[in-house]
Amino acid sequence: MANEIIENNEKDFTHSWVNSSRFLFYLQVFCVLAFVLGGCYRLYNQRYKGHPTVEVQSSSEYKPVYK
């Protein structure tokens, strides 16, 4: 009976720091990757679309025209 308890403790998440640290590392990598990809997707959806037509004064052009 005591052997069963020891075997269960070895398989438990809180008692095995090797398994828990591996799990937490992969969880952290997944969260960072999801955050970066989500940010890239958000920037792609809100990108600048098009160039507006802007009126430029004739006196501030490359060859200015004065009245």
N, C-alpha and C positions, 0 to 999 in steps of 0.2 A: 504493500500500500504506500509506503514512503517513497518507493522508487517512482511510482506514477506521479506523485506530486513534484518530485525533482525534475522529471522529464517534461512536465507541463510548464514548470517555471523556466526551463531552458528555451522553450518555444514561445514564451510570452514576450510581447513587444517591450514591456518595461524592464524585463530582466536581462535582455540580450542587447547590449549597447552596440554591437556590430550590426545587427539587423535594423535596429532603430536608427542608427546614424546613416546607414545606407538609404533607408526609406526617407528620412528627412532630407538628405542630400538630393535625391531624385525629385522629391516634392518641391524643394526650393528651386531646382533647375526648371521644372515644369512651370512653376509660378512666374519666374523671371521671363521665361520664353513666351508664356501667354501674355504677360504684360507688354513686352516689346512688340510682339506681333499685333496685339490689340491697338497699341499706339500708332504703329505704322498704318494699320487699316483705317484708323480714325483720321490720320493726316492725309491719307490718299482720298478719302471721301470728302474732305473739306479743302481740297486743293484749289488753287486759283484757276478759274475757268474763264479764259478770254481776256481780251484787252479792250478797255473802254475807249471810246473816242473822246479825246480831251481837246478842247479849244485852246490853242496857244496864241497869245497876243502876237501880232505881227512885229512888234518892236523887240521881242525876245527870241526871235528865230535866229538861225545861223547867219542868214543875210537879212538883217532887220530892214523893215520898210517903215519909214517915218512919214507922217503927214505934213 
